[in-house]
Amino acid sequence: MNGPGIHIEFAPELGLFVPHGRRGKATEVVTDGAATLGHVVESLGVPLTEVGTLLVDGRQVPVSHVPAAGESVAVRPVSRPQRVPGAPLRFLLDVHLGTLARRLRLLGVDTAYESTDIGDPALAARSAAEQRVMLSRDRGLLRRRELWAGAFVYSTRPDDQLPDVLDRFAPELRPWTRCTACNGLLRDATKDEVADQLEHGTRRTYDVFARCRECGRAYWKGAHHDQLEAIVERALAQAPGRL
């Protein structure tokens, strides 16, 4: 780029995406005079899914703004909770976020998940077709224009990922209503209905069951229930009033 120079400053929350030399201060960027501000921001490493307000000399501008020489740009993160217009809040997660997908489903959040790597174009197309928010740590995927909406997952630890997503999007929680395997809705089931999935000890010990309406998988309060209950309780404590 050899056009007008601008000064750009990124909010601390976006520091993960920008080189160390651009963190915490305004730095000069030379543009080509034709690129939009959105393009400039992305060229510096920040996916637009993570950008909230763009301020130029103190006034808010759209990502389509073409910066002029000498302008000072402030890039702010998305506000929380982030509102996604136009459809019920639903998510799509890529192959690397299986644990997060299961935990969101445990909380009753509509969460599609690709257990194999189907490629960025297919993921972006599904996000658009089903109007799902794409959650990923793949910055290239989040820059694809065909995405309906997207968000970067900042941590590699599921224990941190879940509260971050809940804080950012404030989804309605309906624990124990979705299949953690396929995302289908659960219904109450009798022991006889799920008998073919039960070991003898389970048939003798448990009497309350649920079954997925889509894949038929049976659920009961088994050996791991206390661990799952702890996840649900932490989520509900973080999000009072979202039931």
Secondary structure, DSSP 8 states (H G I E B T S, - for coil): --S-EEEEEE-GGGGGGS-GGGTTS-EEEE--SSS-HHHHHHHTT--GGGEEEEEETTEEE-TT----TT-EEEEEE--SS---TTS---EEE-TT-HHHHHHHHHTT--EEE-SS---HHHHHHHHHHHT-EEEES-HHHHT-TT-SEEEE---S-HHHHHHHHHHHH-----TT-B-TTT--BEEEE-TTTTGGG--HHHHHH---EEEETTT--EE---TTHHHHHHHHHHHHHHSTT--
